Each structure stands twice: as structure tokens, then as C-alpha cells.
Amino acid sequence: MRVLHLFTISFSLFFLFACTSEQKQESDTTTSMNTENQSVKVLIGTYTGQGSEGIYQFDFDPMGGMLTGKKLVATTTSPSYVVMSEDRQYVYAVNETAPGNVSAFQWNDDKTQLQAINQMSSEGEHPCHIELNGDGNLVAVSNYSSGNVSVYRLNKDQGLEPNPVGYQHEGSGPVKPNQTSAHAHCAKFDPNGKFLYVVDLGIDQVITYPVKEDGSVGEASSRLIFDPGDGPRQLTFHPSRNLAFIINELSNSIVSVNVNHQTGELTKIAKISTLPDDFEGKSYCADIHITSNGKFLYGSNRGHNSIAIFAVAEDGQLEPLGTESVHGDWPRYFTLSPNERHLLVANQNSDNITIFEVDPQTGLLSYTGNQVRISKPVVMKF
């Protein structure tokens, strides 16, 4: 009888444990699904003066693919590019003017408005891109018209410190007037934080600057030279391989490169057009993004007004899968939603943001019919 009693207790405990575990798994799954279904915030940077007043915020439905609840969260001049800290508490924006400025913000207590921390000169003209490093203590700003890059340290309050390190680019390219002089268009920190890559449209180069252990940025250590007239504009890193992809504004192409994360050197792999073979009009590439699994790459065509879609091979070669109309004019920037079920396009000249479903198996896009109106949208950040 004693053995039977112990067996009964053990079986009851096992049954209770199994039920509890199953309930916990169901609870975890439900929680995960509920989190995935919750709306997420997205910031929109704009050009001001024609109806926009600064940085706006929308609620995005990650399942239905809809933007709602437009709200002005910061009044500031032409914040054409913004970036957020990893904890989403701080926002940094360029003010694309001549001379240019850089602005630092933090959310107020109820997360309804961005409050200014400070503003600094960008040390150049028409800053068009801003990047925060992985450690969250350096901000790099690309000044387009003056062709220079400025790197700021952040202080204990996450504001911009004065006296940034700056490097001036020199030279020109064959396409006039676009390449009359240097035009720094993008600066990206290497994923390991050891290098800063500055993409210069005006001189057909990506210039590598070493980032030292003390956070200072040294003189250029290497350069990747593009074909004359390519006009490199934006760069994105592969999420898991030693690869990067640079989109060329003027030649409407993408160059894939090998990345040496120890030396900072870039080596060309291949170059491919973003346009259909039968297109004969004028078009200028703008933005580039890759999926988190590294399988699909997208680039925007302004003029052809489309998103070019590519499959990414393990060696960095790209296979064109087609193009999708953006249902707007001049796709300056686009982004994947956090769950990558949707792709959102900021159409600068048609004053709208259009939303597409992403097929996770093929990478292809399909227009949802959803869009919102907003004056001169440029950049979107979740």
C-alpha cells in the first residue's frame, strides 16, 4: 500500500508539472503572438517648409500593415535623416540646411514628445545622413554639399559634445553637376565598431576610417574606388557574412563587396543594374536594405519609381528577381517593418508613404493598397 501511495503522489506531481509546463508554453506563445500583434511606433523625418514642421510619429499595425495616428513629435528644420539609440530613448537628427546642424532629443516622461537636448553645427553644408555607433557614444554626420564627415562624442546626458573630429574629402567625378566636388552621402560604422565607412557620391569612393579603442577616429586607412560616374550613395552590411552592398545613385547599380573586418578593406565582388533592361528614362538610385536572414536585398529607383528586388547568394552575388512600382514618386527611403512582413516606402515628391507585403519565401512585394499622406517624407525609423 505504501508503494502504491508513493506512486500515486509521484504520478500526481508529474501530471501537475506537465500541465503547468503546457500552460506556461501556451502562455508564452500567446504572449509572443500578442506582442507581435501590438502596434509599433515609427518616426518620420521630413523636409520642412511645404507643409511639414519636423519629425512625425505614426502607429504601425504589424499584421494589417497600416499607419495611423499621425503626430508631430518635434518641431525642427528639415530633419531629413534620423537615428535612435538602442533603447529608443534618444533621437538624433540632421538639419539639412546650409550651414547645417545636428540635433539631439530625448523622449519626455510619457513618451509623447521629443525634447531637445542640444544642437550643434554639422561643420558643413546640407548634412543628409547620421549614424550612431554600436556602443552608443559616437555620432557620425555626412555633409553632402561640403563633402565632409563630422564625428561627435556624446556626453553623459547623451547630448552632442562640441569640437567633433572632421575629415574633408577632395576630388570630383565625370557626371556634372552631380560630381563637381566631393559629396559625403552616408557614413556607417562597421558591426564590430572598429571602422567607419564613408560613402562619397562625388568622388566615386568609399573611404575607411579606423575607430580607436578610446573612441577617436583616425585618418583614412583604405579606399574602395568605384567606376567613374557610379555615384555611390548608401551602404548596408550583410547580417551574418563578411559582405556589404553599396547602391550607386548615378549608374543605377549595386556593388557587392567582401569586408575585411580586421583591416577595414573592401574588395569588389560584382556590380548589377537595378533597372529593367528595357527602361530608357532617367532614374537615380537612393536607398538599400537587406532582410535579417540575408536572403533578399532591396534598392529604390527614383525616376523608374520602383523597388528593385534581389536574391543574395552566399558569395555575395545578386540575382535580380524583378521590380515593384512604389505607387508614388521619388522613393527617397524605404524600410522593412520589425517583423519583416511589410516594406514601407517614403515617396518624397508625391507626399505619401506606401506599404507592401513581403513574401518571406520569394522576397517579392505586393502592394497592400494602404498609404498615408505626409509632406515630403524622407526617412522612417522603427
C-alpha positions as CSV (number, residue, x, y, z in Angstrom):
1,M,0.0,0.0,0.0
2,R,2.9,2.4,0.8
3,V,4.5,1.8,-2.6
4,L,1.1,2.4,-4.3
5,H,0.7,5.6,-2.3
6,L,4.1,6.9,-3.3
7,F,3.4,6.0,-6.9
8,T,0.1,7.9,-6.8
9,I,1.8,11.0,-5.3
10,S,4.6,10.9,-7.9
11,F,2.2,10.5,-10.8
12,S,0.1,13.4,-9.5
13,L,3.1,15.6,-9.2
14,F,4.2,14.6,-12.7
15,F,0.8,15.3,-14.1
16,L,0.6,18.7,-12.3
17,F,4.1,19.6,-13.6
18,A,3.2,18.6,-17.2
19,C,0.0,20.6,-17.1
20,T,1.8,23.6,-15.6
21,S,4.6,23.4,-18.3
22,E,2.0,23.1,-21.1
23,Q,0.1,26.0,-19.7
24,K,3.3,28.0,-19.5
25,Q,4.2,27.2,-23.1
26,E,0.7,28.2,-24.2
27,S,1.0,31.4,-22.2
28,D,4.5,32.2,-23.7
29,T,3.2,31.5,-27.2
30,T,0.1,33.7,-26.6
31,T,2.3,36.5,-25.1
32,S,4.6,36.3,-28.1
33,M,1.7,36.5,-30.5
34,N,0.2,39.4,-28.6
35,T,3.5,41.2,-28.7
36,E,3.8,40.6,-32.4
37,N,0.3,41.9,-33.0
38,Q,0.8,45.1,-31.0
39,S,1.2,48.3,-32.9
40,V,4.7,49.8,-33.0
41,K,5.9,53.3,-33.3
42,V,7.7,54.7,-36.4
43,L,9.4,58.1,-36.7
44,I,9.3,60.0,-40.0
45,G,11.9,62.6,-40.9
46,T,10.8,65.2,-43.5
47,Y,11.8,68.2,-45.5
48,T,10.0,71.2,-43.9
49,G,8.6,74.4,-45.4
50,Q,5.9,72.9,-47.7
51,G,3.5,71.6,-45.1
52,S,5.8,69.6,-42.7
53,E,7.1,71.0,-39.4
54,G,9.7,68.4,-38.4
55,I,9.7,64.8,-37.1
56,Y,6.4,62.9,-37.0
57,Q,5.3,59.7,-35.4
58,F,2.8,57.1,-36.6
59,D,1.4,53.9,-35.1
60,F,2.1,50.9,-37.4
61,D,-0.1,47.7,-37.3
62,P,2.5,44.9,-37.9
63,M,-0.2,42.5,-39.0
64,G,-2.5,44.6,-41.1
65,G,0.2,46.9,-42.5
66,M,-1.5,50.2,-41.7
67,L,-0.1,53.6,-40.5
68,T,-2.4,55.6,-38.2
69,G,-2.3,58.3,-35.6
70,K,0.0,60.9,-37.3
71,K,1.5,63.2,-34.7
72,L,4.2,65.9,-34.8
73,V,6.7,65.0,-32.0
74,A,9.5,67.5,-32.7
75,T,9.4,70.9,-34.4
76,T,12.8,71.2,-36.2
77,T,14.1,72.3,-39.6
78,S,14.4,69.6,-42.4
79,P,15.2,66.5,-40.3
80,S,15.9,64.5,-43.4
81,Y,17.6,61.7,-41.5
82,V,17.1,60.5,-38.0
83,V,18.6,57.7,-35.9
84,M,17.6,56.3,-32.5
85,S,19.6,54.9,-29.6
86,E,19.3,51.2,-29.0
87,D,16.9,51.7,-26.0
88,R,14.8,54.1,-28.2
89,Q,15.1,56.8,-25.5
90,Y,17.2,59.2,-27.6
91,V,16.9,60.5,-31.1
92,Y,19.5,62.3,-33.3
93,A,18.6,64.2,-36.5
94,V,20.4,66.2,-39.1
95,N,19.0,69.5,-40.1
96,E,19.7,69.6,-43.9
97,T,20.4,73.3,-44.3
98,A,23.4,75.4,-45.3
99,P,25.1,75.7,-43.0
100,G,23.9,72.5,-41.4
101,N,23.1,71.5,-37.9
102,V,22.7,68.3,-35.8
103,S,20.1,67.9,-33.1
104,A,19.8,65.6,-30.1
105,F,16.5,64.8,-28.5
106,Q,15.1,62.6,-25.7
107,W,11.5,61.5,-25.1
108,N,9.6,63.2,-22.3
109,D,8.2,61.2,-19.4
110,D,5.0,60.0,-21.1
111,K,6.8,59.4,-24.5
112,T,4.6,61.8,-26.4
113,Q,7.1,64.4,-27.4
114,L,10.8,64.7,-28.2
115,Q,12.5,67.3,-26.0
116,A,15.6,69.0,-27.3
117,I,18.9,68.2,-25.5
118,N,21.1,70.3,-27.6
119,Q,22.0,71.3,-31.2
120,M,25.5,71.6,-32.8
121,S,26.8,72.8,-36.2
122,S,27.3,69.9,-38.6
123,E,30.6,71.7,-39.5
124,G,29.4,71.6,-43.2
125,E,26.5,72.2,-45.6
126,H,23.4,70.1,-46.1
127,P,24.0,67.1,-43.8
128,C,22.0,64.2,-45.2
129,H,22.8,61.2,-43.1
130,I,23.5,60.4,-39.4
131,E,24.7,57.2,-37.8
132,L,25.1,56.1,-34.2
133,N,27.8,53.5,-33.4
134,G,27.1,50.2,-31.6
135,D,28.4,51.4,-28.3
136,G,26.1,54.4,-28.4
137,N,28.8,57.0,-27.8
138,L,29.7,58.3,-31.2
139,V,27.6,60.0,-33.9
140,A,28.8,60.4,-37.5
141,V,27.3,63.0,-39.8
142,S,27.7,63.2,-43.6
143,N,27.7,66.7,-45.1
144,Y,26.6,66.4,-48.7
145,S,27.3,69.8,-50.2
146,S,30.6,70.5,-48.5
147,G,31.8,66.9,-48.9
148,N,33.0,66.2,-45.3
149,V,32.2,64.0,-42.4
150,S,31.9,65.0,-38.7
151,V,32.1,62.6,-35.8
152,Y,30.7,63.7,-32.4
153,R,31.2,62.2,-28.9
154,L,28.1,62.0,-26.7
155,N,28.2,63.4,-23.2
156,K,26.7,61.8,-20.0
157,D,23.3,63.3,-20.8
158,Q,23.5,61.8,-24.4
159,G,23.9,65.2,-25.9
160,L,26.4,66.2,-28.6
161,E,29.8,67.3,-27.4
162,P,31.4,70.2,-29.3
163,N,34.5,70.1,-31.4
164,P,33.8,66.9,-33.5
165,V,36.6,65.1,-35.4
166,G,36.2,66.1,-39.1
167,Y,37.6,64.9,-42.4
168,Q,37.3,66.8,-45.6
169,H,37.1,64.9,-48.9
170,E,38.6,66.2,-52.1
171,G,38.1,65.5,-55.8
172,S,35.4,65.2,-58.4
173,G,33.8,62.8,-60.9
174,P,32.8,62.8,-64.6
175,V,29.0,63.4,-64.1
176,K,28.2,67.1,-63.9
177,P,26.8,68.8,-61.9
178,N,26.4,65.8,-59.5
179,Q,30.1,65.2,-59.2
180,T,31.6,68.7,-59.4
181,S,33.0,68.2,-56.0
182,A,33.0,65.7,-53.1
183,H,29.6,64.7,-51.6
184,A,29.7,62.6,-48.5
185,H,26.3,60.9,-48.5
186,C,26.5,58.1,-45.9
187,A,28.7,57.0,-43.0
188,K,28.3,53.6,-41.5
189,F,30.1,52.0,-38.5
190,D,31.4,48.5,-39.0
191,P,29.4,46.0,-37.0
192,N,32.4,45.3,-34.8
193,G,32.9,49.1,-34.2
194,K,36.5,49.2,-35.5
195,F,35.9,51.2,-38.6
196,L,33.7,54.0,-40.1
197,Y,32.9,53.7,-43.8
198,V,32.1,57.0,-45.6
199,V,30.3,56.7,-48.9
200,D,31.2,59.7,-51.2
201,L,29.0,60.2,-54.2
202,G,31.0,63.0,-55.7
203,I,34.4,61.2,-55.9
204,D,33.2,57.6,-56.5
205,Q,34.8,56.2,-53.3
206,V,34.1,54.5,-50.0
207,I,36.7,55.7,-47.5
208,T,37.6,53.7,-44.4
209,Y,38.5,55.4,-41.2
210,P,39.7,53.4,-38.2
211,V,37.9,53.8,-34.9
212,K,40.4,53.5,-32.0
213,E,39.7,51.9,-28.6
214,D,39.4,55.4,-27.0
215,G,36.6,56.2,-29.4
216,S,38.7,58.6,-31.5
217,V,38.6,58.3,-35.3
218,G,41.9,58.2,-37.2
219,E,43.0,59.2,-40.7
220,A,41.7,57.2,-43.7
221,S,43.3,53.8,-43.8
222,S,41.9,52.5,-47.2
223,R,39.7,53.4,-50.1
224,L,37.4,51.4,-52.4
225,I,37.4,53.1,-55.9
226,F,34.2,52.7,-58.0
227,D,33.8,53.0,-61.7
228,P,33.8,56.7,-62.8
229,G,30.3,58.1,-62.6
230,D,28.9,55.4,-60.3
231,G,28.0,57.9,-57.6
232,P,27.9,55.6,-54.6
233,R,25.2,56.7,-52.1
234,Q,24.3,54.2,-49.4
235,L,25.8,51.1,-47.8
236,T,24.3,48.2,-45.9
237,F,26.1,45.2,-44.3
238,H,25.1,41.6,-44.6
239,P,23.7,40.4,-41.2
240,S,25.9,37.3,-40.9
241,R,28.6,37.2,-43.6
242,N,31.6,39.4,-44.4
243,L,29.7,41.2,-47.1
244,A,28.4,44.6,-47.8
245,F,26.3,46.2,-50.6
246,I,26.6,49.8,-51.9
247,I,23.9,51.3,-54.1
248,N,25.0,53.8,-56.8
249,E,22.8,56.8,-57.4
250,L,24.2,57.8,-60.8
251,S,24.8,54.4,-62.6
252,N,21.6,52.8,-61.1
253,S,23.5,49.8,-59.8
254,I,24.5,47.9,-56.7
255,V,28.1,46.7,-56.0
256,S,28.6,43.8,-53.6
257,V,31.9,43.7,-51.7
258,N,33.8,41.5,-49.3
259,V,34.6,43.1,-46.0
260,N,37.8,42.5,-44.1
261,H,36.6,43.3,-40.5
262,Q,40.2,43.2,-39.3
263,T,41.8,45.7,-41.7
264,G,38.7,47.6,-42.9
265,E,39.4,46.9,-46.5
266,L,36.6,46.4,-49.0
267,T,37.0,44.2,-52.2
268,K,34.6,44.3,-55.1
269,I,32.7,41.1,-56.0
270,A,30.2,42.1,-58.6
271,K,28.1,45.0,-60.0
272,I,24.4,44.7,-61.1
273,S,21.8,47.1,-62.5
274,T,18.7,48.0,-60.5
275,L,16.7,48.8,-63.6
276,P,14.9,46.6,-66.2
277,D,16.8,46.2,-69.5
278,D,14.1,48.0,-71.5
279,F,14.0,51.1,-69.3
280,E,15.1,54.2,-71.2
281,G,14.2,57.2,-69.0
282,K,16.3,58.9,-66.3
283,S,16.5,57.4,-62.9
284,Y,18.6,57.7,-59.7
285,C,19.0,55.1,-57.0
286,A,18.5,56.1,-53.4
287,D,18.2,53.6,-50.6
288,I,19.2,50.0,-49.9
289,H,18.2,47.4,-47.3
290,I,18.7,43.6,-46.7
291,T,16.5,41.2,-44.8
292,S,17.7,39.9,-41.4
293,N,18.3,36.4,-42.7
294,G,20.5,37.9,-45.5
295,K,18.4,36.2,-48.3
296,F,16.9,39.2,-50.0
297,L,18.2,42.7,-50.9
298,Y,16.1,45.7,-52.0
299,G,17.1,49.0,-53.6
300,S,15.0,52.1,-54.6
301,N,14.9,53.7,-58.0
302,R,13.8,57.4,-58.2
303,G,12.5,58.1,-61.7
304,H,11.6,54.5,-62.5
305,N,9.8,54.8,-59.2
306,S,10.3,51.2,-58.1
307,I,11.9,48.9,-55.6
308,A,14.4,46.5,-57.2
309,I,14.4,43.0,-55.6
310,F,17.4,40.6,-55.5
311,A,18.2,37.2,-54.1
312,V,21.6,37.2,-52.2
313,A,23.9,34.2,-52.8
314,E,26.4,33.1,-50.1
315,D,29.3,34.5,-52.1
316,G,27.7,38.0,-52.4
317,Q,26.4,37.6,-56.0
318,L,23.0,39.1,-56.6
319,E,20.2,37.5,-58.7
320,P,17.6,40.0,-59.9
321,L,14.0,39.0,-59.1
322,G,12.2,41.9,-60.6
323,T,11.0,45.4,-59.7
324,E,7.8,46.6,-57.9
325,S,6.2,50.0,-58.5
326,V,6.2,52.2,-55.4
327,H,2.8,53.7,-56.2
328,G,4.3,57.1,-55.7
329,D,7.0,59.5,-56.9
330,W,10.7,59.6,-55.9
331,P,11.2,56.8,-53.3
332,R,13.8,58.5,-51.2
333,Y,13.9,56.0,-48.4
334,F,12.2,52.7,-47.5
335,T,12.4,50.2,-44.6
336,L,11.3,46.8,-43.5
337,S,8.9,46.5,-40.6
338,P,10.3,44.9,-37.4
339,N,8.7,41.5,-38.2
340,E,9.7,42.0,-41.9
341,R,6.2,41.2,-43.1
342,H,5.9,44.6,-44.7
343,L,8.0,47.1,-46.5
344,L,7.2,50.8,-46.3
345,V,8.3,53.4,-48.9
346,A,8.7,57.2,-48.3
347,N,7.8,58.9,-51.7
348,Q,9.3,62.4,-51.4
349,N,7.7,64.1,-54.4
350,S,4.2,62.6,-54.1
351,D,3.9,63.2,-50.4
352,N,2.9,59.7,-49.4
353,I,4.1,56.5,-47.7
354,T,3.0,53.3,-49.4
355,I,3.0,49.9,-47.8
356,F,3.8,46.5,-49.3
357,E,3.5,42.9,-48.1
358,V,6.8,40.9,-48.3
359,D,6.7,37.2,-49.3
360,P,9.2,35.6,-46.9
361,Q,9.8,32.7,-49.3
362,T,10.4,34.6,-52.6
363,G,11.2,38.1,-51.3
364,L,8.7,39.6,-53.7
365,L,6.5,42.5,-52.8
366,S,2.8,43.1,-53.3
367,Y,1.1,46.5,-52.7
368,T,-1.5,46.4,-49.9
369,G,-3.3,49.5,-51.1
370,N,-2.5,51.1,-47.8
371,Q,-0.9,54.5,-47.8
372,V,-0.8,57.8,-45.8
373,R,-0.3,61.4,-46.8
374,I,2.6,63.4,-45.3
375,S,4.5,66.3,-46.8
376,K,8.0,65.5,-48.1
377,P,8.7,62.3,-46.2
378,V,12.4,61.3,-46.3
379,V,13.3,58.7,-43.7
380,M,11.4,56.2,-41.5
381,K,12.8,54.6,-38.3
382,F,11.0,52.0,-36.1
